[in-house]
């Protein structure tokens, strides 16, 4: 695997992890609205906001992983040496 492919894969794994963590925030906000979880300092909309932002970041990382990886690992120039044709004069 090239570093570019490994970095793209890492971005997708992080994106999936962030997306799955958003589910936890939605579950917490659901529990707060139904009275199953109470917190004196946290509001429900703060949790929902956090979940939505986690979803957005996760989806962006998953969808645009190759583009983001190309920003870090630019495309390599072709490794073929240029062949110059020289004409021999007789």
PyMOL commands that set and color helices and strands:
alter all, ss='L'
color gray80, all
select helices_A, chain A and resi 3-33+44-63+65-72
alter helices_A, ss='H'
color red, helices_A
deselect
rebuild
show_as cartoon
